[in-house]
């Protein structure tokens, strides 16, 4: 099963490369300490062993939010940690909580343990006024999925700027593949460099990690980038995104020596920037990526075998940040 539902009030500003379904119906949350707005999406029946990925962004990045899944028959729910940038803000939000045994709650998504029925997704956003210039996306697909390649021609965007996470101080260098990948996209699209700022903004005070997917999107919003996190289902979707000029930061994982030419021998979770697909060699097509684990900037640009990269990325979860410049709002 694959399902994606995308809502925005600013289709021109976001110019998102995948289909938009309409606008969210926001309702104010009464008697709240903060100025909160809430909307909900009723999920279709979701089979077991699927991933449910929420994403929210808003122009300027001045927002916080929290997401939850609820069984509408029993009232049982799974609430993730709120998206915020300082430990002090944690006290303003309900704590992470789950009594919904049908899902496992991950850092920034859910995995279904059994078929989900009568399930509702809910997002609560802190905003002085009703959310504007937002992009809300909910994507669902099988955790494991064979994704044969189906693009008809080579695609290559301009090679992004190169940053190596390995040039950072020792205590950070093995933890910042996500902000480093985002920094490469940001510099490429804006011509500006904000590496240190992006690393700082991607730190999650709840998990004490730098790889939380929605924090990367929030950091992008503060730097005039639009985008979303999605769990992508196919190379056809990826080709459409690249053909429309959007860059994808891919969340990959791979076993020892299974990604030929990678600076890391293996990884349980790593992010790289995908900017091209090369079909010149029809026997062994390849992908063009910027891998922040390269020891120096000159070692960041990489070419990986498409079949191996597909197993590392699309065949499991398929998570990625889809990013481009925000368009002006008129």
Helices and strands as residue ranges (DSSP letters): E 2-8, H 11-14, E 27-28, E 36-42, E 50-58, E 64-71, E 77-79, G 87-92, E 97-98, E 103-105, E 110-112, E 119-126, E 134-142, E 155-156, G 165-167, H 170-173, H 177-190, H 195-201, H 213-222, E 225-231, H 235-243, E 247-254, E 267-278, E 286-291, G 297-299, E 301-305, H 306-312, E 319-325
